[in-house]
């Protein structure tokens, strides 16, 4: 029976307190204010606390009502409501006007809801949330830059323009980019032409000659031999036939030429950069180009050429790497040169690509490819004579050219961390300068060495013996 009375009294007391509390506001903390002692009181914005004094007070005043406001529940209980972030002072006086105490009220942003939302959005991140002055301070360690940005964006919703970022990013945030340029060019050219000359000058007659390969009509008279022409140009693959028919000399010059060529271009620039930072790479040179200015002045500008690489990596969630990439391979091209007033300026052949891709650690993308097939043929003949069956071949020339180009650019990204310098091998680690005896007596310009330790030693162990390499038909 006694236990039931205690429970009933407790329930009645709770109902009385709930009935005297303002609607929609609950007391978060209970502070006891002692006479003559200054106290600090923290109140969240748009939240309220109930303060209880040990002695009765007769008068209350607050320094800045726009920061915090109050109302009295009794002569010992005060209801304090936080309005805007800041600091103010609450003063309590007794019935004689004497000071009871000063309460320093600190109103800050409400971070309880923010902490709850932060745990829901980023459950696995160790982010600490604090209030400072009228803003929010975030500290701790996050796994990636995008997750840190999410936390900052969420904090801006609760404290606009009052968020301090003290967070750091852990994990691998350095990206090594490997770009491979591979280009194959193949050219095939075939030509067949002929020239015919008839000379009767030795008998006082008239010399007649026709040619379809640029050789003049007086081929025999000029003493043209295979490999030359009357104009001084070379005739590779030329064959000359001559015979006499009485007092008439007849000469036939046939030219049949086939040429093949292949060019291989390979470049592999590698570059490492921090996530979010731009990196640039250039292995080549600069070509001077004159530029005309006002009043006839000439200035020189330098145009870079060679292997160029510019990229910005960004490490996203789950080790996904976002790449903004611009890569190029260029070289001087004399075939596209420009000449004016005795000045010759070379042109450039250039292969470049600019794109944005996303890939994981170790994955590769073929970001650019080119298949080009150029074909050209031509045929020239002497009118009417070239249409004669069989013999008409002596009055015709044909030319055939074909050029094929295949280009591919492959990008591979790796998340990397620094290592000790002893683990890295340099191209110079396996080459040693020769001694004077080796240079002058044996003619050696370098000596190969086999390191036993470090990165160079690991490379030396991978040497092959016997025949190895590539076979190209």
C-alpha positions in Angstrom: 0.0 0.0 0.0 2.8 2.3 0.8 4.5 1.6 -2.5 1.3 2.5 -4.4 1.1 5.8 -2.6 4.7 6.7 -3.7 4.0 5.9 -7.3 0.8 7.9 -7.3 2.5 10.9 -5.8 5.3 10.7 -8.4 2.8 10.6 -11.3 0.8 13.5 -9.8 4.0 15.6 -9.6 4.9 14.9 -13.2 1.4 15.9 -14.4 1.6 19.2 -12.5 5.0 20.0 -14.0 3.8 19.1 -17.5 0.8 21.4 -17.1 2.9 24.4 -16.1 5.4 24.0 -19.0 4.9 26.1 -22.1 3.3 24.3 -25.1 5.8 22.8 -27.6 8.9 23.5 -25.4 10.6 21.0 -23.1 13.3 21.5 -20.4 16.6 20.0 -21.5 18.6 20.7 -18.4 18.1 21.8 -14.8 20.6 24.3 -13.4 20.7 25.3 -9.7 21.9 28.9 -9.3 23.7 29.6 -6.0 23.8 32.9 -4.4 26.9 35.0 -5.2 28.2 32.6 -7.8 28.5 33.3 -11.5 27.3 30.5 -13.7 27.6 29.6 -17.3 24.5 28.4 -19.1 24.5 26.8 -22.6 21.3 26.9 -24.6 20.7 25.6 -28.1 19.1 28.0 -30.6 15.2 27.6 -30.6 15.5 25.4 -27.5 14.8 26.1 -23.8 16.2 25.2 -20.4 14.7 25.6 -16.9 16.9 27.3 -14.3 16.3 26.9 -10.6 17.6 29.3 -7.9 18.4 28.3 -4.3 17.1 31.7 -3.0 13.9 33.5 -4.1 14.4 36.3 -6.6 12.3 39.4 -7.0 13.7 40.9 -10.3 15.3 39.5 -13.5 17.0 41.3 -16.4 18.8 40.1 -19.5 21.4 42.2 -21.4 20.4 41.3 -24.9 16.8 40.0 -25.4 17.5 39.3 -29.1 19.9 36.5 -28.1 17.9 34.9 -25.3 14.6 35.5 -23.6 13.2 34.4 -20.3 10.0 34.0 -18.3 9.4 33.2 -14.6 7.6 30.0 -13.6 7.9 30.8 -9.9 10.1 32.9 -7.5 12.8 30.3 -7.8 12.4 28.9 -11.4 13.3 30.6 -14.6 12.5 29.5 -18.2 15.3 30.5 -20.6 14.8 30.4 -24.4 17.7 30.6 -26.9 16.8 32.8 -29.9 20.0 33.6 -31.9 23.6 32.5 -31.6 25.7 34.7 -29.2 26.4 35.5 -25.6 24.4 37.6 -23.1 24.0 37.9 -19.3 21.0 37.1 -17.1 21.0 39.0 -13.8 19.0 37.9 -10.7 18.1 40.4 -7.8 16.4 39.8 -4.5 13.6 41.8 -3.0 16.0 44.4 -1.6 17.6 45.0 -5.0 20.8 43.2 -4.1 22.6 41.0 -6.6 22.0 37.3 -6.3 24.1 36.2 -9.3 24.9 36.7 -12.9 24.3 33.9 -15.4 26.4 33.9 -18.6 24.0 32.6 -21.3 25.7 31.1 -24.4 23.3 30.5 -27.3 24.7 28.3 -30.1 23.4 26.5 -33.1 21.4 23.3 -32.5 23.8 20.5 -33.4 21.8 17.6 -32.0 19.7 17.2 -35.1 22.8 17.8 -37.3 24.7 15.0 -35.5 21.8 12.7 -36.0 21.6 13.5 -39.8 25.3 13.2 -40.1 25.3 9.7 -38.6 22.5 8.7 -41.0 24.3 10.0 -44.2 27.9 9.1 -43.3 27.6 6.2 -40.8 31.2 5.0 -41.0 33.0 8.3 -40.7 34.5 9.5 -37.5 33.5 13.2 -37.6 33.4 15.3 -34.4 30.9 18.2 -34.2 31.4 21.2 -31.9 30.0 24.6 -31.6 32.3 27.7 -31.6 31.0 31.2 -31.1 28.0 31.2 -33.5 29.1 28.5 -35.9 29.9 24.8 -36.2 33.3 23.2 -36.2 33.9 19.8 -37.9 37.0 17.8 -37.0 38.1 14.2 -37.4 39.2 12.0 -40.3 37.1 11.0 -43.4 37.9 8.4 -46.0 37.6 10.6 -49.1 37.3 14.2 -50.3 33.7 13.8 -51.6 32.5 12.5 -48.2 34.1 15.5 -46.5 32.3 17.8 -48.9 29.0 16.1 -48.1 29.5 16.8 -44.4 30.4 20.4 -45.1 27.3 20.8 -47.3 25.1 19.4 -44.6 26.6 21.7 -42.0 25.9 24.7 -44.2 22.2 23.9 -43.9 22.4 24.4 -40.1 25.0 27.3 -39.9 25.2 29.1 -43.3 28.7 30.6 -43.9 29.7 29.7 -40.3 31.2 26.3 -40.8 34.9 25.7 -39.9 36.5 22.6 -41.5 39.2 21.0 -39.5 38.8 17.5 -41.0 41.5 15.6 -42.8 41.3 13.0 -45.5 42.9 9.5 -45.0 43.7 6.8 -47.4 45.4 6.9 -50.8 44.9 10.2 -52.4 47.8 10.2 -54.9 47.1 9.1 -58.4 49.8 7.9 -60.9 48.6 8.2 -64.5 50.2 6.0 -67.2 49.4 7.1 -70.8 50.5 5.0 -73.8 50.5 6.4 -77.3 50.9 3.7 -80.0 50.9 4.6 -83.7 51.7 2.5 -86.8 52.0 4.1 -90.2 52.4 2.0 -93.4 52.8 3.4 -96.9 52.9 1.5 -100.3 53.6 3.2 -103.6 53.7 1.6 -107.1 54.4 3.2 -110.4 54.8 2.1 -114.0 55.7 4.3 -116.9 57.5 4.2 -120.3 59.1 6.5 -122.8 59.7 6.0 -126.6 62.2 7.9 -128.7 62.9 7.7 -132.5 66.0 9.5 -133.9 66.8 9.8 -137.5 69.1 12.8 -137.3 72.1 10.7 -138.4 70.7 10.4 -141.9 69.5 14.0 -142.0 66.0 12.9 -141.1 63.8 14.3 -138.2 64.0 13.0 -134.6 60.6 12.1 -133.0 60.1 11.1 -129.3 57.2 10.7 -126.9 57.4 10.2 -123.2 54.9 9.7 -120.4 57.3 9.8 -117.4 58.7 13.3 -117.8 61.6 12.4 -120.1 62.1 14.6 -123.0 61.7 13.5 -126.6 65.4 13.6 -127.4 66.1 10.9 -124.8 68.6 9.0 -127.0 70.3 12.2 -128.3 70.8 13.5 -124.8 72.5 10.2 -123.8 70.1 9.4 -121.1 71.1 6.2 -119.2 69.1 4.2 -116.7 68.8 6.1 -113.4 68.9 9.6 -114.9 66.7 11.9 -117.0 67.2 14.9 -119.1 66.0 17.1 -116.3 68.5 15.8 -113.9 65.9 13.9 -111.8 66.5 10.3 -110.7 64.6 7.5 -112.3 64.8 4.6 -109.8 63.9 1.2 -111.2 64.4 2.4 -114.8 65.4 0.1 -117.7 66.7 1.3 -121.1 66.5 -0.6 -124.4 67.9 0.8 -127.7 68.4 -0.7 -131.1 68.9 0.4 -134.7 66.6 -0.1 -137.6 68.7 0.8 -140.6 69.6 4.5 -140.2 67.0 5.0 -137.4 67.7 4.6 -133.7 64.8 3.6 -131.4 65.0 3.8 -127.7 62.6 2.6 -125.0 62.8 3.6 -121.4 60.7 1.6 -118.9 60.3 2.6 -115.2 58.7 0.3 -112.7 59.0 1.2 -109.0 57.5 -0.2 -105.8 58.3 1.4 -102.4 57.1 0.4 -98.9 57.6 2.1 -95.6 56.6 1.6 -92.0 56.8 4.0 -89.1 56.2 3.1 -85.4 55.6 5.7 -82.8 55.4 4.8 -79.1 55.4 7.1 -76.1 54.6 6.3 -72.5 54.6 9.3 -70.2 53.9 8.6 -66.5 52.9 11.3 -63.9 51.8 11.4 -60.3 49.6 14.0 -58.7 47.6 14.6 -55.5 43.8 14.3 -55.7 42.2 17.5 -56.9 45.6 19.0 -58.0 46.6 19.7 -61.6 49.8 18.1 -63.0 51.7 18.9 -66.3 54.3 17.0 -68.1 56.4 17.9 -71.2 59.2 16.0 -72.8 60.3 17.6 -76.0 61.3 21.2 -76.9 60.2 24.5 -78.1 60.3 25.7 -81.7 60.8 29.4 -82.4 58.2 31.1 -84.6 58.5 34.7 -85.8 55.5 36.8 -85.3 54.9 40.2 -87.0 54.0 43.1 -84.8 53.1 46.7 -85.3 55.5 49.1 -87.1 57.1 46.1 -88.9 58.7 44.7 -85.7 59.3 41.0 -85.5 59.1 39.0 -82.3 59.7 35.4 -81.6 57.2 33.1 -79.9 58.1 29.5 -78.9 55.7 26.7 -79.5 56.2 23.6 -77.4 56.3 20.1 -79.1 57.0 16.6 -77.9 55.1 14.5 -75.4 52.6 16.6 -73.4 50.3 15.5 -70.5 48.0 17.5 -68.4 45.5 16.0 -66.0 43.5 16.6 -62.8 42.6 13.4 -60.8 39.9 13.3 -58.2 39.5 10.3 -55.9 35.8 9.6 -55.3 34.0 7.0 -53.2 35.0 3.3 -53.4 38.4 4.2 -55.0 36.8 5.5 -58.2 39.2 8.0 -59.9 37.7 10.8 -62.0 40.2 12.1 -64.5 40.2 15.3 -66.5 42.9 14.5 -69.1 44.6 16.2 -72.0 47.4 14.3 -73.8 49.3 15.0 -77.0 52.3 13.9 -79.0 53.7 16.3 -81.6 56.8 16.5 -83.8 58.2 18.8 -86.5 57.0 18.0 -90.0 59.1 19.2 -92.9 56.4 18.2 -95.4 54.1 21.0 -94.1 56.7 23.7 -93.9 56.1 27.3 -95.0 58.7 29.5 -96.8 58.5 33.2 -97.3 61.3 35.8 -98.1 64.0 33.2 -97.6 62.6 32.1 -94.2 61.4 28.6 -93.8 59.1 27.6 -90.9 58.4 23.9 -90.2 55.0 22.6 -89.6 53.9 20.2 -86.9 52.3 16.7 -86.9 50.2 16.3 -83.8 48.1 13.7 -82.1 46.1 14.8 -79.1 43.1 13.9 -77.0 41.1 15.7 -74.3 38.4 14.0 -72.3 37.0 13.1 -68.8 36.7 9.5 -67.7 36.1 7.6 -64.5 37.9 4.3 -63.6 39.1 2.3 -60.7 42.6 1.6 -59.5 44.5 -0.4 -62.1 41.8 -0.2 -64.8 42.5 1.1 -68.3 40.6 3.0 -70.9 41.3 3.4 -74.7 40.3 7.1 -74.7 41.1 7.7 -78.4 41.6 5.7 -81.6 42.2 6.5 -85.2 42.0 4.3 -88.3 42.9 6.2 -91.4 43.3 4.7 -94.9 44.2 7.0 -97.8 44.2 5.8 -101.4 45.2 7.5 -104.6 45.9 6.3 -108.1 46.4 8.1 -111.4 46.9 7.2 -115.0 48.4 9.3 -117.8 48.8 8.5 -121.5 49.4 10.0 -124.9 46.1 10.7 -126.6 45.0 8.0 -129.0 48.3 6.2 -128.9 47.7 5.0 -125.3 44.4 3.3 -126.5 46.2 1.0 -129.0 46.1 -2.6 -127.8 49.4 -4.0 -126.5 51.6 -1.3 -127.9 49.5 1.3 -126.1 51.3 0.3 -122.8 54.4 2.1 -124.1 52.4 5.4 -124.2 50.9 5.1 -120.7 52.0 5.7 -117.1 50.2 4.6 -113.9 50.8 5.6 -110.3 49.4 4.0 -107.2 49.8 5.2 -103.5 48.2 3.9 -100.3 48.8 5.1 -96.8 47.4 3.5 -93.6 47.6 4.9 -90.1 46.4 3.3 -86.8 46.6 5.2 -83.6 45.4 4.3 -80.1 45.8 6.1 -76.7 45.4 4.0 -73.6 45.2 5.5 -70.1 45.8 3.5 -66.9 45.3 5.0 -63.4 46.8 3.7 -60.1 46.4 4.8 -56.5 49.9 5.1 -55.1 51.8 5.8 -51.9 55.4 6.9 -51.4 58.1 4.3 -50.9 61.7 4.3 -49.8 64.2 5.6 -52.4 66.3 2.4 -52.2 63.4 0.4 -53.7 63.4 2.5 -56.9 65.7 1.8 -59.9 67.1 4.4 -62.2 68.2 3.9 -65.9 71.8 4.9 -64.9 72.1 2.3 -62.1 73.2 -0.5 -64.5 75.6 1.5 -66.6 79.1 2.5 -65.4 81.5 4.9 -67.0 84.5 3.1 -68.7 88.0 3.4 -67.6 90.7 4.8 -69.8 91.9 1.3 -70.7 88.5 0.2 -71.7 87.9 3.3 -73.8 91.2 3.6 -75.6 92.3 -0.1 -75.8 89.0 -2.0 -76.0 86.8 0.7 -77.5 84.1 0.3 -74.8 82.0 3.4 -74.1 80.2 1.9 -71.1 80.3 -1.1 -68.8 77.2 -3.0 -67.7 77.0 -3.7 -63.9 74.7 -6.0 -62.1 73.6 -4.5 -58.7 72.8 -7.1 -56.1 70.4 -5.0 -53.9 67.7 -2.4 -54.3 65.4 -1.9 -57.2 68.2 -2.1 -59.7 69.1 -5.5 -58.3 65.5 -6.8 -58.8 65.6 -5.6 -62.4 69.0 -7.3 -63.0 67.6 -10.6 -61.9 64.9 -10.4 -64.6 67.5 -10.4 -67.5 66.9 -12.9 -70.3 69.4 -15.3 -71.9 69.2 -16.4 -75.5 67.1 -14.9 -78.3 64.2 -12.7 -77.3 62.2 -9.8 -78.7 59.6 -9.3 -81.4 59.4 -10.6 -84.9 57.6 -8.5 -87.5 56.8 -9.6 -91.0 
